């Protein structure tokens, strides 16, 4: 059975809209009946380039209806997000006004990364922008936007809290803390971090192989593990 929540915009066209139009005896090859991706006066087509995906015409040439694949895609994404939120204890607790821990928020981010970043779902930054008209910092931010869940912190706040807790837990000195704040900044820019990155600029500003002088091998492994858990 076709799972519409897993379809991107092009697949929505092919699997959902085209068959229904054909069943309704619309001729997809007849441009007097149907046009694709054309401007429609008086129709709000934002945020995608002022065009509509399908335009259906009466026999006299008047517009009968417009169809937006992005709206179908958006609804399927929203449905998937709502189902995911219902199944995850952290969102349920946030909705009920309960406090959640940093570990709960990180676990939620990991779940979103697993469930929403699958290739078949195709929830890319571009698709989010096209379907929802927003750019988000991470999948937690997207969840917050869709569910209007004000109690859910933004992704950068979660990363900030995670690094704060990591530094406090290890009682790092001032130089180590400054190095880790750079790790946090670079991670937020790149959304990934490898051990080899710690030897390049801007970390080299601390001196050659500074990471080896400031941290043990176990510390470095924990730093990289922290960033991997926070990947959005």
N, C-alpha and C positions, 0 to 999 in steps of 0.2 A: 504493500500500500504506500502511495506517495506521501512523504512527510513534507508538507508545505513549509514548515518552519525551517527546513534545510535548503530552500531554494534561493538562489540569488536572483537579481532582477531579470537577467536574460532567460533563466530557467522558468521564472514566473510567466514570461511571455509564452514560451514554447509549451509548457505543461498545463497551464491554467487558462490563460486568456484566449490564445489561438483556438483551442478545441471548442470552447464555448461559443466563440463567434462563428465558427464553421457549423456547429450544430444549430445555430440560429439562422443559418443560411446566408451569412454574410460572406461575400467573395473577397478574400484577402488580397487577391491580385487586381481587383477593380478599384482604381483610385477615385472613381466617382462615388464609391461607397465608403471606402476607408483610406485614410492617410496616416502616415506614421511620423512621429517626431516633428510636428509642424507647429508654428506659432498659432495660438488661438486668441483672438481679441476678446478682452473682457474676462478671460479665465486666468485665475491666479495659479501659475505653474511653478512658482518658486518652491524649492531652491535650485532646480536643475535647468539653468540656461533658458528660461522662458519658453519651453516647449512642452507639448503634451505627447504621450507615447502613442495613443490611438485617438483618432477623431472619426466619428461615424456621421455620415451625411444622409439627409432625406433625398428623395428623388429630385426635388427642386434646388438642391445644393445647400440648403440650410443645415447647420450643425444640429444633429440630433443628440449626440452625447460625446463625452470625452472619457477616456480610460487611462489611468495612470498605473503602470506596473509598480512604480515605487511605492504607491499607496498599499497595493497588495503585499508587496515585500515587507513594508513597514509593519502592517498588521500581523504578519506571520512572525516577525522578529519580536514584536511586543508580546505576542502570545507565548512565545518560547521563554522570554524573560520573566513573564508573570508566573509561568509554571515552575521555572527554576527558583524564583523567589519563594514560592509556596513550599518548596521542598527543602529549602535551606533554613536551618534554625536561626542563623544570624539575622537574616532579613525579617523573619517573623518576630524576633525579639525587638528589633529596632522599630518595627511598626507598632508594637505594643508599648513602646516607651521604655523598654528595659535597656540597661547599660550592657555593652559588649566589650570584650577585651581586645587588645591589639592582635592577639593570636587568632581571635575569631575573625577579625577583619582581613588578616593575611590569608586565612583559610578560605574566606569568601572570594578573595581575589584569585586564589589558585583554582577554585572551582570555576569561576568565570573564564579564566584562561583556558581551562580544559574543555569546557562546554561550548564556548562561543568562538574560539579561534580555530576550530576544525575547518579544514579546507572545503568540505562540502557545505558548510554554513556560510563561509565567505564573508564574514562580518569584518571587513577591512575599514580603515579610516575613511577611504573614499566612498564606500557603500553607506557608511553611517552618515557622512556628509550629504550624499545624494538623497537618501531616504528620509533623514531626520533634520537636515539643515544645520547641524552642529558639528563642531570639532570637540572631542573629549580628550582628557589627559590620560585616561585609562579605562578599562572595562568597568571598574567600580564607578567611575564618573558617569559612564553610559547607563549603568543600572540606576544610579541616583536620578538621572534625567528622565528615564522612561517611567520609573515608579513614583517620581516626585517625592523621593524619600529624603527629606531634609536632614534627618538624624544621621544619615550615612555620611561619614567624612569623605572629602575629596581624596583622590589617589595621592596627590603630593603630600597631603596631611598624614596619610597612612605611612608613606615612606619616611617622612620626618619623624613620626613617633617611633618607627622601627629602629631608625638609626640612633635616636635619643636613648631608647631602652638598651640597645646594644652597647653603646658607649658607657652608660651608667653601670650596666652589668659587669663590664670588664675593668672598670675603674681606670680607664686610659688617661695618660698624662696629656698636657696641652698640645705637644707636637703630634701625638698619635690622634688626638681629637681633630686637629686641623686637617690632617691627612684624610681622615674618615669623612669629614665634611666635603672634601673635594671628591671623594668617592661617591658620596651622595649626589653631588651636583652633576658629575659626569654620567652617573647612572640615570638620572632623570632626563638627561639630554639624549642618551643613546638607547636607553631602556634595556641595556644588557651590560655585562661586565665579565671579562675574562682575566685570569691571573696575569697574563702577559701585558694587559692594559696598564697594570700598576707600575710598569717600568717606563712607560712613555709619558710625554707631556699630557697634562700639567703636573703629573706626579714627579717627574724628573726635576721639577723646580725645587723639590726638597733635597736634592742631591742624587748622585748616581746610586742606583739600587737602594734607595731610601727605604723601600718597603721591607727589605731584609733587615735593615738596622732598627726599624721601629717595631716590627712585629715578628712573632715566631711563625714557623710553618703552620702550626695549628691555628693561629690567629688568622692567617691569610686564607686558609681553607674555610674558616667560619665567615669571613667577610664575603667571599665569593658565594658561599651557600646562602647568606642573607640576601644578596642581590638576586640570586636565582629564585628565591621564594617570593620576591617582590615583583618579578617580571609581570607586566600587564599586557 
